[in-house]
């Protein structure tokens, strides 16, 4: 018994000294560093980072692929993007346009090629070039895309045209889960010129049902208003400067 008491007392006296010892100046990144050479550990770290998000992927999404009915006119619209890369660096292509089914004419079509760099866990900085096929105009692009607080999806950019005109555009979307598969999505989009001010404003709402997470048909309504020179050009052409459309389409990605 005396021996046990003596051992406990010595242990209590030695504990403060053990706790007071300084940790190693340069502790190993992993305990395996103690047993394996630096080259093998570097290869292992690279493999871990690759499998945990460092790989490259190809992603395609059609956010809007729909038919629109406005004042007796039918229009097919697409709004899609595709990217290739990893979590930090990506090559991003965006395309948007509409095709008038009544007249069989392509009204608008654009394509942007962008380099995308993650600047935070939720936002990407994007820069590149774009081209409007109907107007034959090219422009430089600088923008951001990401998920704002409270889960608002944001996509906005500045455009500098060949003749030096500066403009900007942006859109905001928000998903309201009515059920796990039935989702209500308000959406707003605006375009403005730094010379003439606000040009177009769109606001709409879509109700989609996710048959699968990657495939969701939807219906909705959307209002579009024209302002400034855009509104004046529409009136001169005998067209209204605002209208409402009923839309039906599908959202998909893979």
Secondary structure, 3 states (H helix, E strand, C coil): CHHHHHHHHHHHHHHHHHHCCCCCCCCCCCHHHHCCCHHHHHHHHHHHHHHHHHCCEEEEEEEEEEEEEECCEEEEEEEEEEEEECCCEEEEEEEEEEEECCCCEEEEEEEEEEEEEECCCCEEEEEEEEEECCCCEEEEEEEEEEEECCCEEEEEEEEEECCCCEEEEEEEEEEEECCCCEEEEEEEEEEEECCCEEEEEEEEEEEEEEEECCEEEEEEEEEEEECHHHHHHHHHCCCCCEEEEEEEEEEEEC
